[in-house]
């Protein structure tokens, strides 16, 4: 056992600094694009990354490293997607792009509100949304039309009633409504 009563041996300290320096250099060598700590230059991206990120080619080198990293992560997820998933993602992007700034702000606000809800409430909303998505397109459109035709007060009352129902009561309510509608046809 060594004694460091007079402090560590200078050779040992220098040796540990060499080990640290070598590890840092190896880390940079393994990831050459991130070597300078200032982000990734466009020229150092792989051809596959450049293909996916070509929209950003002109501005890429001016992006902060954090944004470059987020975009690279997104590009990797994109490359891993199945063709159908890519089509769906493009459709969602186009829909988002077509929204007004006010609509986007409202969506962001609602997402923040959703994340503030208790997990049980979030789960309830997700189940309701999934049930709605599983309806045939025509039925979804009918429900959307009915919702749009309600006054703000009727919407408020319905939301209040809906929140107080159990999942089983909601299913029964929807079944009753669909039989009422089909009987009226």
Secondary structure, DSSP 4 states (H G I P E B T S, - for coil): ----TT---HHHHHHHHHHHHHHHHHHHHHTGGGTTSS---GGGS-HHHHHHTGGGTTTGGGS-HHHHHHHHHHHHHHHHS-HHHHHHHHHHHHHHHHS-HHHHHHHHHHHHHHHHS-HHHHHHHHHHHHHHHHS-HHHHHHHHHHHHHS-HHHHHHHHHHHHHS-HHHHHHHHHHHHHHHHHH-
